[in-house]
Amino acid sequence: MSILQALQKKRSEQPNGEGTATVVPFNGDVRRAYVPADLVAPEFAIGTPVSTFNGQPESNFGTALPDLETGITAGANLNVDSPTRSVVKPLPDFVSWQVDPERVEPRLVAITQPNSSYCEEYRSLRTHVLHKGQRNDLKTIVVASVNPSEGKSVTSINLSWLLAQTDGVRALIIDSDLRMPSLADYMGIETDRGLSDVLAGTATLKESIIRLEPSGLHLLPGGEARQDVAELISGPKFKEILREAREMFDYVIIDAPPLGIFTDATVLINHADGAILVVRANRTKYGALERILEPLPKDRMLGVVLNQSEDVMDESHYNYGYYNYKRLNEQVGP
């Protein structure tokens, strides 16, 4: 059974789109996700927000997963050994920024509501990434979506923030959505350089990475918006950036553009060790999901986050506003 068929089957079992959460592994083995009682085989699957969490529906934020292995509680705070490094080198003295919860995007619950059940769902996601990474030397992970407004940037930041809070783990998040870089804005950070500047040779990686307190997460912002993104990330400079990042950090989360609009995310997935796809319940079309999944390298696809947030752009906003892409094309030509 394909992932598309699994989603369709589970949806038919829940006529109102509510009830227990869905776990959608790529082998088609769909299981009901009760937290923390139910377990999922270690293929690593990501599902919907858990509607039974604390007995309350939670359709506005995040992702949830059942346990990965017996004895691991969903949402547990972890103290884990860091992935094996031959030599643990100290990190460079990066610029530091104190993140203010009052200034960040409210859906960044790892920052704004760390003790909430919403944040526990992201901790469950972190648990799966950590155990998958330890078993498979998984260090670079692309987080992408099919369409805009499906929650991929929110998922990227929440996951990265929680990874960085794990003992022994160094985490970096890269904003590679270079047509419309947004991660710094989401976290209330003011910066004038980032990935696009490093790729252009006008800034170094050390100058551009920011250490975020109090989590210790490191951020490589997008920098100045550009339109020649596919060419930049396909070249040797981006590969060199990833190589350096892998040497310094245990996990590198790459926030990518929507797969349904640009080829950038496909290029990024081919550079990375793994990828997570974020889709919107009752919005992302099954046909679109099937077309997106078909050409992607199956061995790198870790799973799908089925996001049920109701706070989205309407279709007119999406068609006109995302990246101002149509307007830019009219101005600069093909």
BELSULTA-V978509 format. One record per backbone hydrogen bond with DSSP energy under -0.5 kcal/mol. NH is the residue of the N-H (numbers start at 1). CO is the residue of the C=O. E is the energy in kcal/mol with one decimal. If there is no record, write none. Layout:
BEGIN
NH,CO,E
NH,CO,E
END
This chain:
BEGIN
6,2,-2.3
7,3,-2.2
8,4,-2.3
9,5,-2.8
10,6,-2.4
11,7,-2.3
12,8,-2.0
13,9,-1.2
14,10,-0.7
14,11,-1.1
17,14,-2.2
21,33,-0.7
23,31,-1.2
24,22,-0.5
24,46,-1.1
25,23,-0.6
28,25,-1.4
30,28,-1.3
31,23,-0.7
33,21,-1.3
34,32,-0.8
38,34,-1.3
40,67,-1.8
43,41,-0.9
44,41,-1.0
46,24,-0.6
47,64,-1.1
48,22,-1.7
49,306,-0.5
51,49,-0.7
53,50,-1.0
55,52,-2.2
56,53,-1.9
64,47,-0.7
67,38,-1.2
72,69,-2.0
73,71,-0.6
76,73,-2.0
80,167,-0.7
89,87,-1.1
94,92,-1.8
95,209,-0.8
97,211,-2.7
99,97,-0.7
99,213,-2.8
101,99,-0.6
103,100,-2.3
104,100,-0.6
105,186,-3.0
108,105,-2.2
109,107,-2.2
111,108,-2.0
112,108,-2.5
113,109,-1.6
116,113,-2.0
120,116,-1.4
121,117,-1.3
122,118,-1.1
123,119,-2.0
124,120,-1.7
125,121,-1.5
126,122,-2.5
127,123,-2.4
128,124,-1.7
129,125,-2.1
130,126,-2.8
131,127,-2.1
132,128,-2.5
133,129,-2.8
134,130,-2.2
135,131,-1.4
136,132,-1.8
137,133,-1.1
138,133,-1.0
139,137,-0.7
141,139,-0.6
141,252,-2.8
142,274,-2.5
143,254,-2.8
144,142,-0.5
144,276,-2.4
146,278,-0.9
150,147,-0.5
155,151,-2.3
156,152,-2.4
157,153,-2.4
158,154,-2.4
159,155,-2.4
160,156,-2.4
161,157,-3.0
162,158,-1.9
163,159,-2.2
164,160,-2.3
165,161,-1.0
166,163,-1.3
167,78,-0.9
169,166,-1.9
171,169,-0.5
172,251,-2.4
173,218,-2.6
174,253,-2.9
175,220,-2.5
176,174,-1.1
176,255,-1.9
178,176,-1.9
180,177,-1.2
186,182,-2.6
187,183,-1.5
188,185,-1.5
189,184,-3.1
191,189,-0.6
195,221,-3.3
196,222,-2.5
197,194,-0.5
198,194,-1.9
199,195,-2.8
200,196,-1.7
201,197,-0.6
201,198,-0.8
202,197,-2.1
203,197,-1.0
208,204,-1.2
209,205,-1.8
210,219,-2.7
211,95,-3.4
212,210,-0.6
212,217,-3.8
213,97,-2.8
213,211,-0.5
216,212,-2.7
217,212,-0.6
218,171,-2.0
219,210,-2.9
220,173,-2.8
221,208,-0.6
221,219,-0.7
226,178,-1.9
232,228,-1.8
233,229,-2.7
234,230,-1.0
235,231,-0.6
235,232,-0.9
238,232,-0.6
239,235,-1.1
240,236,-2.1
241,237,-2.1
242,238,-2.5
243,239,-2.2
244,240,-2.4
245,241,-2.5
246,242,-2.6
247,243,-1.5
248,244,-1.5
249,245,-2.7
250,170,-1.6
251,170,-1.9
252,139,-3.7
253,172,-2.9
253,251,-0.5
254,141,-3.2
254,252,-0.5
255,174,-2.6
255,253,-0.6
256,143,-2.4
256,254,-0.7
259,145,-3.5
260,146,-2.0
261,258,-1.1
262,258,-1.7
267,263,-1.9
268,264,-2.4
269,265,-2.6
270,266,-1.8
271,267,-1.0
271,268,-0.7
272,268,-1.4
273,140,-1.6
274,140,-1.6
275,300,-2.4
276,142,-2.9
277,303,-2.1
278,144,-3.1
279,277,-0.5
279,305,-2.9
281,279,-0.5
281,307,-3.0
283,280,-1.6
284,280,-2.3
289,285,-2.4
290,286,-2.6
291,287,-2.2
292,288,-2.2
293,289,-2.4
294,290,-1.8
295,291,-0.7
296,293,-1.0
298,296,-0.6
300,297,-1.7
301,297,-0.7
301,298,-0.7
302,275,-3.1
302,300,-0.8
303,275,-0.7
304,24,-0.7
304,46,-0.5
305,277,-3.0
306,304,-0.7
307,279,-3.3
307,305,-1.0
312,310,-1.3
318,314,-2.3
319,315,-2.8
320,316,-1.9
321,317,-3.2
322,317,-0.5
322,318,-1.2
324,321,-1.8
325,322,-1.7
328,324,-2.6
329,325,-2.3
330,326,-2.0
331,327,-1.6
332,328,-2.8
333,329,-2.2
END
